[in-house]
């Protein structure tokens, strides 16, 4: 029994041992997997610091575990780290005897530390590589000591350490970059403050920057800066020169004018970039770039100041009138000559808008009334300049009264002579024609030859007379255009066909290149035909072979036409004068080929009158190309012509004119909902309403797209009264439409001649003055006079919901009258039954007071209004009635109309 039990016990122990062995093997397998797959380096060292185990993660540093086993830990550390780590991390927690050659405990000797573990110790590990320069990676070390206990003793025996090394190089680099970036941003911020503080004292700025720069480097206590700018030197505190230096040149407008030097005492090298970080070089580059811009700006400001002083000196001492006008049109500087020519005082113009519009590069002529009776003519010319750092214009003013008078006399003489020549020329031509046609009897061939020559020269002389008259009209500003919608492609085809016979006689071709379809232009057809005839006739005249090519290029606002030949061309010295009067180049030797020397001058003037430009390009011996632009047809041009006609008509009867523009702001949104046809019907209803209230002779026309243009004379009405009349007509139509869709409109105006002396200037000013009616209306002040607080509050809430924010309440008549009389009210909503004074008395007192006689009043009462008591006022002034309880839509409509 005993044996059996004993056997059973032995068997049981052996069985348990097998199970434990299996479990231990499984644990060891799992441990092996963990060690192999763990991304960090697992190591084990003995009690002397020599490696006895390393996981495969050590390959990150270029080693194999086999080549490091048996070597001391410190062999793979940065030389400075062994003593530093022992000194800084182990010694403060050391509790035993001092060991080690340098008087410090050995590395990772956890038996002598208080907590006997190592946490987050930062070290640099040497990377094995082929490069001669050593490379390091940053690691964090976590380790704990291994211990054994003697069976017969309670004493522990230190066996070594087991730990983990984690590569934190990227994290340290990011942290370093973040720190450096913070330093860089702080440096820029402090430099910005330095710039603001120093303002124009550039030397103080440079001294401050020299002191500031070291703080942005990784070793600020060991870094020094020096700035050499032109002949001055600025150093940081305790400046030293060391072998390690970083430099950057300061440039102004591309020229080197200084240098920044940064020195460092630190000898520790950063991989691939010496003792300085690449971020520090970038900082220095950014700093010198900004410094160069600041220095350049200061130099430019100084140059500009000196230039402005010089310009002001020239302006003030010029024999011509000179005015400097800023980008907003305000006069910044004006000389005495300009004041005399404009017949103004300095305080009337300086700081105020210049009363004339002169575009850059263009000339303008104005008539100035002196002393209320004498009129002088001045020519103004504007060029773009820079004044006080902004774009501006320098306007020169020259008295050309005498020249204009001479031109007038000359033109009158030319006109008179030309007209006087027309009658005898007509008689001569008719007589010669009758003889040539045999009406006066037969003639010989010799006589026919002489008479034909006479007829050709008579026609030539007639053409000269016509050209002289055209020139006189152009120079007198009396050449009028009869513009109409014209298909330029069709017109050119007709013109080209008329020249084919004369071209074929010389063996030349006439070719037209144009887009398919119509191109609508807005031109005077006869005048433009004259331009084409002049240019094509010259092309044929001076070309011996090849084709005359006529091209048309369609554009957004203009059409470009060109006529090119392969003729003899124009010499470079003659080319600038090709459009001058009475100039002839390349005269032809054949009879009948001489010109008047006026064709090109007239052609350019015609093109310019159309708003286009004419140019010429030529190469001697290769040919010539004339190019000019013509305006495409659009509603605005037609409208401008209409307005010009009305302006000239009204000038004779009115001293002043006003241009009104009405623009529907959200027409495109309405078209999406109701369609274009419906919305255009609304627009024409507005046009009809405005036309209905216009006086005879006043212009009301539809502008481009969503606009209506009104031109009216002011002989009988003020601008405000006229504006109210037209605006009210617009609002009455819109108030009916608003039940379907809420239309909003803008309103602008310009007064002639104060705000423009031609239609282009007037329209431009009116567009500039455009104001949103809705914004203006919702900002107005509405006074509610009602002794019932609930009713007043309900009405206030209704108005505020409609967008009216300036609503004032009054509970009695005297309070309401006081507010109205000091101008605090734009509309009064009045209850007729009041406790102190009646609504009838309020109306009477308001309408009899000049300050409030025009105040609109909306009477809202629950009782029948006795109209006879206020009938006289209702006929003369704006008074409407509404019965309580009020309907919101009615209130909305009436308030809209009355404000």
PAKOLKE-174496 format. One line per 10 residues: number of its first residue (from 1); their letters; for each residue z negated, y, x negated of C-alpha. Coordinates in steps of 0.25 Angstrom, whole numbers, always signed. Each point is the difference from the previous one (the first is absolute). Layout:
N
NUM> A> Z,Y,X ~ ...
//
This chain:
899
1> XXXXXXXXXX> +0,+0,+0 ~ -4,+9,-11 ~ +13,-3,-8 ~ +8,+2,+12 ~ -6,+14,+2 ~ +1,+3,-14 ~ +15,-3,+0 ~ +2,+7,+12 ~ -6,+13,-6 ~ +8,-2,-13
11> XXXXXXXXXX> +13,-1,+8 ~ -4,+12,+8 ~ -2,+8,-12 ~ +13,-4,-6 ~ +7,+3,+13 ~ -6,+14,+0 ~ +4,+3,-14 ~ +14,-4,+4 ~ +0,+10,+11 ~ -6,+11,-9
21> XXXXXXXXXX> +11,-3,-10 ~ +11,+2,+10 ~ -6,+13,+5 ~ -1,+5,-14 ~ +14,-4,-3 ~ +5,+8,+13 ~ -8,+12,-4 ~ +5,+0,-14 ~ +15,-1,+6 ~ -3,+12,+9
31> XXXXXXXXXX> -6,+7,-12 ~ +12,-3,-8 ~ +9,+5,+11 ~ -8,+13,+1 ~ +0,+3,-15 ~ +15,-2,-1 ~ +4,+8,+12 ~ -10,+11,-2 ~ +7,+13,-3 ~ -11,+5,-10
41> XXXXXXXXXX> -4,-6,-13 ~ -11,-10,+0 ~ -7,-2,-13 ~ -12,-7,-7 ~ -6,+4,-13 ~ -11,-7,-8 ~ -13,+7,-4 ~ +7,+6,-12 ~ +11,+7,+8 ~ +11,-10,-3
51> XXXXXXXXXX> +10,-5,+10 ~ -2,-14,+5 ~ +9,+1,+13 ~ +11,+10,+5 ~ +8,-2,+13 ~ +15,+2,+0 ~ -1,+14,+5 ~ -2,+4,-15 ~ +15,-1,-1 ~ +0,+14,+6
61> XXXXXXXXXX> -4,+5,-14 ~ +11,-8,-7 ~ -10,-11,-4 ~ -2,-15,+3 ~ -14,-6,+2 ~ +2,-9,-12 ~ +2,+11,-10 ~ -12,+8,+4 ~ -10,-12,+1 ~ -10,+0,-12
71> XXXXXXXXXX> +3,+15,-2 ~ -10,+11,+2 ~ +1,+9,+13 ~ +0,+13,-8 ~ +13,-5,-7 ~ +8,+4,+13 ~ -7,+13,+2 ~ +3,+14,-4 ~ -7,+3,-13 ~ -8,+11,+6
81> XXXXXXXXXX> -5,-8,+12 ~ -9,-10,-6 ~ -10,+9,-6 ~ +2,+10,+12 ~ -2,-10,+11 ~ -13,-6,-7 ~ -5,+14,-2 ~ +3,+6,+13 ~ -1,-12,+10 ~ -10,-11,-7
91> XXXXXXXXXX> -10,+8,-8 ~ -5,+8,+12 ~ -4,-13,+7 ~ -4,-7,-13 ~ -14,-6,+0 ~ -1,-9,-12 ~ +2,+1,-15 ~ +11,+9,-6 ~ +11,-9,-5 ~ +14,+3,-5
101> XXXXXXXXXX> +5,+6,-13 ~ +0,+14,+6 ~ -14,-1,+6 ~ +5,-3,+14 ~ -1,-13,+8 ~ +12,-9,+0 ~ +11,+2,+10 ~ -3,-8,+13 ~ -13,-5,-5 ~ -6,-1,+14
111> XXXXXXXXXX> -13,-7,-5 ~ -5,+13,-6 ~ +3,+9,+12 ~ -9,+2,+12 ~ +9,-5,+11 ~ +7,-10,-9 ~ +14,+3,+6 ~ +12,+10,-3 ~ +6,+8,+11 ~ +13,+8,+0
121> XXXXXXXXXX> +0,+2,-15 ~ +13,+8,-4 ~ +7,-5,-13 ~ +14,+1,-6 ~ +7,-13,-3 ~ +10,-1,-11 ~ +14,-5,+5 ~ +7,-10,-9 ~ +14,+5,-3 ~ +11,+2,-10
131> XXXXXXXXXX> -2,+15,-2 ~ -7,+5,-12 ~ -7,+10,+9 ~ -12,-6,+8 ~ +0,+0,+15 ~ -12,-1,+8 ~ -3,-3,+15 ~ -13,+4,+7 ~ -9,-11,+5 ~ -13,-1,+8
141> XXXXXXXXXX> -10,-11,-4 ~ -9,-8,+9 ~ -9,-10,-7 ~ -13,-8,+1 ~ -8,-8,-11 ~ +0,-16,+0 ~ -14,-6,-2 ~ -6,-14,-2 ~ -14,-5,+2 ~ -6,-10,-10
151> XXXXXXXXXX> -6,-12,+8 ~ -13,+1,-7 ~ +0,+15,+0 ~ +0,+11,+10 ~ +8,+9,-11 ~ +14,+4,+3 ~ +11,-1,-10 ~ +11,+10,+0 ~ +14,-8,-1 ~ +9,+12,+1
161> XXXXXXXXXX> +7,+8,+12 ~ +10,-3,+11 ~ +8,+11,+5 ~ +13,+7,+6 ~ +9,+10,-6 ~ +8,+8,+10 ~ +12,+8,-4 ~ -2,+15,+6 ~ +11,+7,-9 ~ +8,+4,+12
171> XXXXXXXXXX> -12,+5,+8 ~ -5,+8,-12 ~ +14,+6,-2 ~ +0,+4,+14 ~ -14,+6,-1 ~ +4,+7,-13 ~ +12,+6,+7 ~ -8,+4,+12 ~ -10,+7,-9 ~ +11,+6,-8
181> XXXXXXXXXX> +7,+5,+13 ~ -13,+6,+5 ~ -1,+7,-13 ~ +14,+5,+1 ~ -1,+5,+14 ~ -13,+7,-3 ~ +7,+6,-12 ~ +11,+5,+9 ~ -9,+5,+10 ~ -8,+8,-10
191> XXXXXXXXXX> +12,+5,-6 ~ +5,+5,+13 ~ -13,+7,+2 ~ +1,+6,-14 ~ +14,+5,+3 ~ -5,+7,+13 ~ -12,+6,-8 ~ +9,+4,-12 ~ +11,+6,+9 ~ +9,+7,-9
201> XXXXXXXXXX> -9,-1,-13 ~ +8,-11,-7 ~ -9,+0,-12 ~ -12,-3,+8 ~ +7,-11,+7 ~ +4,-6,-14 ~ -14,+1,-5 ~ -6,-7,+12 ~ +11,-11,+0 ~ -4,-3,-15
211> XXXXXXXXXX> -14,-2,+4 ~ +3,-8,+13 ~ +10,-10,-6 ~ -10,-9,-8 ~ -8,-3,+13 ~ +13,-7,+5 ~ +0,-10,-12 ~ -7,-13,-1 ~ -9,+4,-11 ~ -3,+15,+4
221> XXXXXXXXXX> -11,+2,-11 ~ +10,-5,-11 ~ +12,+8,+5 ~ +5,+14,-4 ~ +11,+9,+5 ~ +8,+11,-6 ~ +11,+9,+7 ~ +9,+8,-9 ~ +9,+10,+9 ~ +9,+9,-7
231> XXXXXXXXXX> -9,+7,-10 ~ -13,-3,+6 ~ -10,-12,-2 ~ -10,-6,+10 ~ -10,-11,-4 ~ -10,-8,+8 ~ -15,+0,-4 ~ -3,-6,-13 ~ +14,-2,-3 ~ +4,-11,-11
241> XXXXXXXXXX> +13,-5,-6 ~ +0,-15,-1 ~ +11,-10,-4 ~ +2,-4,+14 ~ +8,+11,+7 ~ +8,+1,+13 ~ +10,+12,+2 ~ +9,+6,+11 ~ +9,+12,-1 ~ -1,+12,+10
251> XXXXXXXXXX> +14,+5,+5 ~ +4,+12,+8 ~ +14,-1,+6 ~ +4,-11,-11 ~ -6,+8,-12 ~ -12,-6,-8 ~ -10,+11,-1 ~ -13,-8,-2 ~ -7,-13,-2 ~ -13,-7,+5
261> XXXXXXXXXX> -7,-9,-11 ~ -10,-10,+4 ~ -9,-7,-11 ~ -9,-12,+1 ~ -11,-6,-9 ~ +0,-13,+7 ~ +7,-11,-9 ~ +1,-11,+10 ~ +14,-3,+3 ~ +6,-3,+14
271> XXXXXXXXXX> +10,-11,+0 ~ +14,+6,-2 ~ -4,+15,+1 ~ -10,+3,-11 ~ -13,+7,+2 ~ +5,+8,+12 ~ +3,-6,+14 ~ +14,+1,+6 ~ -6,+7,+12 ~ -5,+11,-10
281> XXXXXXXXXX> +14,+2,-5 ~ +5,+2,+14 ~ -12,+9,+3 ~ +4,+9,-12 ~ +15,+0,+4 ~ -3,+4,+14 ~ -10,+11,-5 ~ +10,+6,-9 ~ +11,-1,+11 ~ -9,+8,+9
291> XXXXXXXXXX> -4,+10,-11 ~ +14,+2,-3 ~ +3,+3,+15 ~ -12,+10,+1 ~ +4,+7,-13 ~ +15,+1,+5 ~ -5,+6,+13 ~ -8,+10,-7 ~ +11,+4,-9 ~ +10,+0,+11
301> XXXXXXXXXX> -10,+9,+8 ~ -1,+9,-12 ~ +15,+1,-1 ~ +1,+2,+14 ~ -10,+11,+0 ~ +7,+7,-11 ~ +14,-3,+7 ~ -6,+6,+12 ~ -5,+12,-7 ~ +14,+2,-6
311> XXXXXXXXXX> +7,-2,+13 ~ -9,+10,+7 ~ +3,+10,-11 ~ +15,-3,+2 ~ -1,+1,+15 ~ -8,+13,+0 ~ +9,+7,-10 ~ +13,-5,+5 ~ +11,+10,+5 ~ +3,-9,+12
321> XXXXXXXXXX> -10,-4,+11 ~ -8,-12,-3 ~ -8,-8,+9 ~ -8,-14,-3 ~ -1,-8,+13 ~ -9,-13,+0 ~ +4,-13,+7 ~ -6,+5,+13 ~ +8,+13,+0 ~ -11,+9,-4
331> XXXXXXXXXX> +2,+12,-9 ~ -8,-2,-13 ~ +6,+11,-9 ~ +10,+12,+4 ~ +4,+11,-9 ~ +2,+15,+3 ~ +15,-1,+1 ~ -1,-11,+11 ~ -10,+8,+7 ~ +10,+12,+0
341> XXXXXXXXXX> +12,-8,+4 ~ -8,-6,+11 ~ -6,+13,+5 ~ -14,-7,+0 ~ -14,+2,-5 ~ -6,-10,-10 ~ -11,-4,+10 ~ +10,-2,+11 ~ +7,-12,-8 ~ -10,-5,-11
351> XXXXXXXXXX> -6,-13,+5 ~ +8,+0,+13 ~ +13,-7,+4 ~ +12,+5,-6 ~ +8,+6,+11 ~ +14,-6,-5 ~ +5,-14,-1 ~ +7,-3,-13 ~ +3,-14,-5 ~ +0,-4,-14
361> XXXXXXXXXX> +13,+2,-7 ~ +6,+8,+12 ~ +3,+15,+2 ~ -4,+7,+12 ~ +3,+14,+5 ~ -9,+8,+8 ~ +1,+14,+7 ~ -13,+8,-3 ~ -3,+12,+9 ~ -7,+12,-9
371> XXXXXXXXXX> -8,+10,+7 ~ +5,-4,+14 ~ +14,+5,-2 ~ +7,-3,-14 ~ +5,-14,-1 ~ +2,-7,-14 ~ +6,-13,-4 ~ -7,-9,-9 ~ +4,-13,-6 ~ -11,-11,-2
381> XXXXXXXXXX> +1,-12,-10 ~ -11,-10,-1 ~ -3,-10,-12 ~ -10,-11,+0 ~ -12,+2,-10 ~ -14,-5,-2 ~ -12,+10,+3 ~ -14,-3,-2 ~ +3,-15,-1 ~ +8,-1,+13
391> XXXXXXXXXX> +15,+1,+4 ~ +4,+14,+3 ~ +12,+9,+1 ~ +4,+13,-7 ~ +8,+9,+9 ~ +8,+11,-7 ~ +4,+12,+9 ~ +12,+9,-3 ~ +5,+12,+7 ~ +14,-2,+2
401> XXXXXXXXXX> +2,+11,+11 ~ +11,+7,-9 ~ +7,-13,-3 ~ +0,-4,+15 ~ +5,+14,+3 ~ +11,-2,-10 ~ +4,-14,+5 ~ +0,+6,+14 ~ +10,+11,-4 ~ +8,-11,-7
411> XXXXXXXXXX> +0,-9,+11 ~ +3,+10,+10 ~ +12,+5,-9 ~ +5,-14,-1 ~ -1,-3,+15 ~ +7,+13,+3 ~ +11,-2,-10 ~ +2,-14,+4 ~ +1,+4,+15 ~ +9,+11,-4
421> XXXXXXXXXX> +9,-10,-7 ~ +0,-10,+11 ~ +9,+9,+9 ~ +11,+3,-10 ~ +0,-14,-5 ~ +1,-6,+14 ~ +12,+9,+2 ~ +7,-3,-13 ~ -2,-15,+2 ~ +6,+1,+15
431> XXXXXXXXXX> +12,+8,-5 ~ +3,-10,-12 ~ -2,-12,+10 ~ +10,+6,+10 ~ +10,+2,-11 ~ -2,-14,-6 ~ +2,-6,+14 ~ +13,+7,+2 ~ -5,+9,+12 ~ +5,+13,-7
441> XXXXXXXXXX> +13,-6,-4 ~ +5,-9,-11 ~ -4,+1,-15 ~ +5,-5,-13 ~ -7,-12,-7 ~ -4,+10,-11 ~ -6,+9,+10 ~ -7,-12,+6 ~ -6,-4,-13 ~ -5,+14,-2
451> XXXXXXXXXX> -6,+1,+14 ~ -6,-14,-1 ~ -7,+5,-13 ~ -5,+13,+7 ~ -5,-9,+12 ~ -8,-9,-10 ~ -6,+12,-7 ~ -3,+7,+13 ~ -8,-13,+5 ~ -7,+0,-14
461> XXXXXXXXXX> -4,+14,+2 ~ -5,-3,+14 ~ -8,-11,-5 ~ -6,+10,-11 ~ -4,+9,+12 ~ -6,-11,+8 ~ -8,-4,-12 ~ -5,+14,-3 ~ -4,+1,+14 ~ -8,-13,-1
471> XXXXXXXXXX> -7,+5,-13 ~ -4,+13,+6 ~ -6,-7,+12 ~ -7,-10,-9 ~ -6,+11,-8 ~ -4,+8,+12 ~ -6,-12,+6 ~ +9,+1,+12 ~ +8,-13,-1 ~ -4,-7,+12
481> XXXXXXXXXX> +1,-15,+2 ~ +5,-7,+13 ~ -7,-13,-2 ~ +3,-12,+8 ~ -2,-15,+0 ~ +11,-5,-9 ~ +5,-14,-5 ~ +2,+3,-15 ~ +7,-13,-2 ~ +11,+3,+10
491> XXXXXXXXXX> +1,+14,-5 ~ +2,-4,-14 ~ +11,-10,+4 ~ +7,+11,+7 ~ -1,+10,-12 ~ +4,-11,-10 ~ +12,-4,+9 ~ +5,+15,-1 ~ +0,+0,-15 ~ +8,-13,-2
501> XXXXXXXXXX> +14,+6,+0 ~ -4,+11,-10 ~ -7,-11,-9 ~ +12,-10,+1 ~ +9,+11,-5 ~ -7,+0,-13 ~ -1,-16,+0 ~ -15,+1,+4 ~ -8,-8,+10 ~ -11,+4,+9
511> XXXXXXXXXX> -11,-10,+3 ~ -12,+0,+9 ~ -12,-8,-2 ~ -10,+1,+12 ~ -9,-9,+8 ~ +4,-7,+13 ~ -3,+7,+13 ~ -4,+15,+3 ~ -8,+9,-8 ~ -5,+11,+8
521> XXXXXXXXXX> -2,+14,-8 ~ -4,+13,+6 ~ +11,+10,-6 ~ +9,+11,+2 ~ +13,-9,+1 ~ +10,+11,-4 ~ -9,+5,-12 ~ -2,-14,-5 ~ +15,-3,+1 ~ +2,+13,-9
531> XXXXXXXXXX> -10,-6,-11 ~ +8,-13,+0 ~ +13,+7,+0 ~ -4,+9,-12 ~ -5,-12,-8 ~ +11,-10,+3 ~ +11,+11,-2 ~ -6,+3,-14 ~ -1,-15,-3 ~ +15,-2,+3
541> XXXXXXXXXX> +4,+13,-7 ~ -6,-4,-14 ~ +2,-15,+1 ~ +13,-7,-6 ~ -3,-14,+3 ~ -9,-10,+7 ~ -7,+1,+13 ~ -9,+11,+7 ~ -12,-8,+5 ~ -8,+5,+11
551> XXXXXXXXXX> -14,-7,+3 ~ -10,+1,+10 ~ -14,-5,-2 ~ -10,-1,+12 ~ -14,+5,-2 ~ -13,+1,+9 ~ +2,+15,+2 ~ +12,+4,-7 ~ +14,-5,-3 ~ +6,+1,-14
561> XXXXXXXXXX> +14,+3,-2 ~ +8,-1,-13 ~ +14,+3,-4 ~ +4,-5,-14 ~ +13,+1,-7 ~ +6,-5,-13 ~ +5,+14,-5 ~ -1,+8,-12 ~ -15,+3,+3 ~ -8,+13,-3
571> XXXXXXXXXX> -5,+4,-14 ~ -15,+0,-2 ~ +0,+15,-2 ~ +7,+3,+13 ~ -8,-10,+8 ~ -13,+9,+3 ~ +9,+11,+6 ~ +9,-9,+9 ~ -6,+5,+13 ~ +0,+15,-4
581> XXXXXXXXXX> +9,+10,+7 ~ +14,+4,-6 ~ -1,-11,-10 ~ +12,-9,-3 ~ +1,-12,-10 ~ +11,-8,-5 ~ +11,+9,+6 ~ +13,-7,+4 ~ +13,+5,-5 ~ +8,-3,+12
591> XXXXXXXXXX> +3,+11,+10 ~ -8,-1,+13 ~ -12,-7,-7 ~ -8,+12,-3 ~ -13,+1,+8 ~ -9,+12,+4 ~ -12,-5,-8 ~ -9,+1,+13 ~ +2,-14,+6 ~ -11,-7,-8
601> XXXXXXXXXX> -10,+11,+2 ~ +3,+0,+15 ~ -1,-15,+1 ~ -14,+0,-7 ~ -5,+11,+10 ~ +5,-8,+12 ~ -7,-12,-5 ~ -13,+8,-3 ~ +1,+6,+14 ~ -1,-14,+6
611> XXXXXXXXXX> -12,-3,-8 ~ +7,-9,-10 ~ +3,+1,-15 ~ +13,+0,-8 ~ +1,-5,-14 ~ +11,-3,-10 ~ +2,-10,-12 ~ +12,+0,-9 ~ +4,-6,-13 ~ +12,+7,-7
621> XXXXXXXXXX> +12,-8,+0 ~ -6,-11,+10 ~ -2,+7,+13 ~ -9,+8,+9 ~ -10,-4,+11 ~ -5,+10,+11 ~ -12,-5,+8 ~ -6,+7,+12 ~ -10,-4,+11 ~ +1,+3,+15
631> XXXXXXXXXX> -12,-2,+10 ~ +1,-11,+10 ~ -1,+3,+15 ~ -15,+1,+5 ~ -7,+7,+11 ~ -8,+9,-9 ~ +13,+6,-6 ~ +6,+3,+13 ~ -13,+6,+5 ~ -1,+9,-12
641> XXXXXXXXXX> +14,+5,+3 ~ -4,+3,+14 ~ -13,+7,-4 ~ +7,+8,-11 ~ +9,+5,+11 ~ -11,+4,+10 ~ -8,+6,-12 ~ +12,+9,-3 ~ +1,+3,+15 ~ -14,+3,+2
651> XXXXXXXXXX> -2,+9,-12 ~ +8,+11,+7 ~ -10,+0,+12 ~ -13,-5,-6 ~ -9,+5,-11 ~ -7,-14,-2 ~ +4,-14,+3 ~ -8,-13,+1 ~ +4,-14,-2 ~ -8,-11,+7
661> XXXXXXXXXX> +0,-15,-3 ~ -5,-10,+10 ~ -1,-14,-6 ~ -4,-12,+8 ~ -9,-8,-9 ~ +0,-14,+6 ~ +14,-1,+5 ~ +3,-13,-8 ~ -12,-7,+6 ~ +4,+4,+14
671> XXXXXXXXXX> +14,-6,-3 ~ -6,-13,-3 ~ -7,-1,+14 ~ +11,+7,+9 ~ +13,-1,-8 ~ +8,+11,-7 ~ +7,+4,+13 ~ -13,+3,+8 ~ -6,+8,-11 ~ +13,+8,-2
681> XXXXXXXXXX> -1,+4,+15 ~ -14,+5,-3 ~ +4,+8,-11 ~ +12,+7,+8 ~ -10,+3,+11 ~ -9,+8,-10 ~ +13,+6,-5 ~ +4,+4,+14 ~ -14,+6,+3 ~ +0,+8,-13
691> XXXXXXXXXX> +14,+5,+3 ~ -5,+4,+14 ~ -10,+10,-5 ~ +9,+6,-11 ~ +5,+14,+1 ~ +15,+2,+0 ~ +6,+0,-14 ~ -12,-8,-5 ~ +4,-14,-7 ~ -6,-13,+4
701> XXXXXXXXXX> +7,-12,-6 ~ -3,-14,-3 ~ -3,-3,-15 ~ +0,-12,-8 ~ -6,-12,+7 ~ -13,+4,+7 ~ +1,+15,-2 ~ +3,+12,+9 ~ +3,+14,-7 ~ -2,+13,+7
711> XXXXXXXXXX> +5,+13,-5 ~ -5,+13,+7 ~ -1,+15,-1 ~ -13,+8,+0 ~ +5,+13,+6 ~ -9,-2,+13 ~ -10,-11,-3 ~ -10,-3,-11 ~ +1,-13,-8 ~ -13,-5,+6
721> XXXXXXXXXX> +5,+3,+15 ~ +14,-7,-3 ~ -6,-12,-7 ~ -9,-2,+12 ~ +12,+1,+9 ~ +8,-10,-7 ~ -12,-9,-3 ~ -4,+0,+14 ~ +14,-5,+5 ~ -1,-11,-10
731> XXXXXXXXXX> -14,-5,+4 ~ +4,+1,+15 ~ +10,-11,-2 ~ -8,-8,-9 ~ -12,+0,+10 ~ +9,-7,+10 ~ +5,-10,-11 ~ -14,-3,-5 ~ -3,-9,+12 ~ +10,-10,-6
741> XXXXXXXXXX> -2,+3,-15 ~ -8,+11,-7 ~ +9,+8,-8 ~ -5,+9,-11 ~ +7,+12,-6 ~ +0,+9,-12 ~ +2,+15,+1 ~ +5,+9,-11 ~ +6,+15,-1 ~ +5,+10,-10
751> XXXXXXXXXX> +3,+14,+1 ~ +12,+8,-4 ~ +1,+8,-10 ~ -15,-2,-4 ~ +1,-15,-3 ~ +14,-2,-3 ~ +13,+8,-1 ~ +10,-11,+3 ~ -1,-12,+9 ~ -2,-10,-11
761> XXXXXXXXXX> -13,+8,-4 ~ -4,+2,+14 ~ +1,-15,+3 ~ -7,-4,-13 ~ -12,+9,+4 ~ +0,-5,+14 ~ -1,-14,-5 ~ -11,+3,-9 ~ -8,+7,+11 ~ +1,-13,+9
771> XXXXXXXXXX> -13,-2,+7 ~ -4,-12,+9 ~ -3,+4,+14 ~ -9,-11,+3 ~ -9,+3,-12 ~ +0,+15,+3 ~ -3,-2,+15 ~ -11,-10,-2 ~ -7,+9,-9 ~ -1,+11,+10
781> XXXXXXXXXX> -13,+4,+7 ~ -2,-3,+15 ~ -12,+7,+8 ~ -5,-8,+12 ~ -7,+9,+10 ~ -7,-8,+11 ~ -15,+1,+5 ~ +0,-15,+3 ~ -4,-7,-14 ~ +5,-14,+4
791> XXXXXXXXXX> +14,+6,+4 ~ +0,+8,-13 ~ -4,-12,-8 ~ +10,-9,+7 ~ +12,+10,-3 ~ -5,+2,-14 ~ +1,-15,-2 ~ +14,-1,+6 ~ +5,+11,-9 ~ -6,-6,-12
801> XXXXXXXXXX> +6,-14,+3 ~ +14,+8,+1 ~ -3,+4,-15 ~ -5,+14,+3 ~ -12,+2,-9 ~ -4,+14,+1 ~ -6,+0,+14 ~ -10,+11,+4 ~ -9,+0,+12 ~ -5,+12,+7
811> XXXXXXXXXX> -10,-1,+12 ~ +2,+15,+6 ~ +10,+11,+0 ~ -6,+10,-9 ~ -1,-11,-11 ~ +15,-4,+2 ~ +4,+15,-1 ~ -7,+2,-13 ~ +6,-12,-7 ~ +14,+4,+5
821> XXXXXXXXXX> -1,+14,-4 ~ -4,-3,-15 ~ +13,-9,-1 ~ -7,-13,+1 ~ +9,-6,+11 ~ +15,-4,+1 ~ -1,-5,+15 ~ -11,+1,+11 ~ -2,-10,+10 ~ -7,+7,+11
831> XXXXXXXXXX> -9,-4,+13 ~ +2,+11,+10 ~ -14,-2,+6 ~ -11,+5,-10 ~ -15,+4,+2 ~ +1,+14,-7 ~ +14,+5,+1 ~ +12,-6,+7 ~ +12,-6,-6 ~ +8,+11,+6
841> XXXXXXXXXX> -8,+11,-7 ~ +2,-8,-13 ~ +15,-1,+2 ~ +0,+15,+3 ~ -8,+4,-12 ~ +8,-9,-10 ~ +13,+5,+5 ~ -4,+15,-1 ~ -5,-1,-14 ~ +11,+1,-11
851> XXXXXXXXXX> -7,-10,-8 ~ +1,-11,+10 ~ +11,+4,+9 ~ +9,-11,-5 ~ -10,-11,+0 ~ +5,-12,+8 ~ -9,-4,+12 ~ -1,-13,+7 ~ -7,+1,+13 ~ -7,-13,+4
861> XXXXXXXXXX> -8,+1,+13 ~ -5,-9,+12 ~ +2,+12,+9 ~ +13,+6,+5 ~ +4,+11,-9 ~ +2,+14,+6 ~ +14,+2,-7 ~ +1,+14,+6 ~ -12,+5,-9 ~ +7,-4,-13
871> XXXXXXXXXX> +15,+0,+5 ~ +3,+13,-8 ~ -5,-7,-13 ~ +7,-13,+3 ~ +13,+7,+0 ~ -2,+7,-13 ~ -8,-10,-8 ~ -2,-15,-2 ~ -9,-5,+11 ~ +1,-14,+6
881> XXXXXXXXXX> -9,-7,+11 ~ -5,-14,+1 ~ -9,-6,+11 ~ -12,-8,-3 ~ -2,-12,-1 ~ +10,+2,-12 ~ +11,-11,-3 ~ +0,-3,-15 ~ +15,+0,-1 ~ +1,+14,+7
891> XXXXXXXXX> -10,+6,-10 ~ +7,-6,-12 ~ +13,+6,+5 ~ -5,+14,+4 ~ -8,+1,-13 ~ +12,-4,-8 ~ +9,+11,+6 ~ -11,+11,+0 ~ -4,-2,-15
//
